[in-house]
Amino acid sequence: MKQRGIKVTKSDKQWREQLSDEEFRVCREQGTEPPFTGKLLHNKKTGVYACTCCGSPLFVSENKYDSGCGWPSFDAPINDNAVHYIKDLSHGMVRTEIRCAACDSHLGHVFDDGPQTTGERYCVNSVSLIFNKSDQ
């Protein structure tokens, strides 16, 4: 995994060589995978969810919960510096997009309808994440 604070910058050509077509569409072009199709939606293993593009740690399994929305949901990122927030006015809605702070990869959106722990729901595309299982 990448260390915090390191910025990863690549050209579209370099990202296309590294990522699958679907990973590129979602992560670099702000796409969305169809709901209830992501490989990590029902993952209940203990570990860290990292960025598909750069490997930076983003979320931990302890913060994952089943929101019923069709995408992996978390009540908080791994730390305050893991993601950054962008106002998203696309599709006639007002939302807050979340991106990897290290490489600017599109992850999904954050909403204020989460559980009592934080009140936030980080709704993340599975294709934007890689799961690193904990040995414990």
Secondary structure, DSSP 8 states (H G I E B T S, - for coil): ---TT------HHHHHHHS-HHHHHHHHH-----TT--TTTT---SEEEEETTT--EEEEGGGEE--SSSS-EESS-SSTTSEEEEEE-GGG--EEEEEETTT--EEEEEES---TTTS-EEEE-GGGEEEEE---
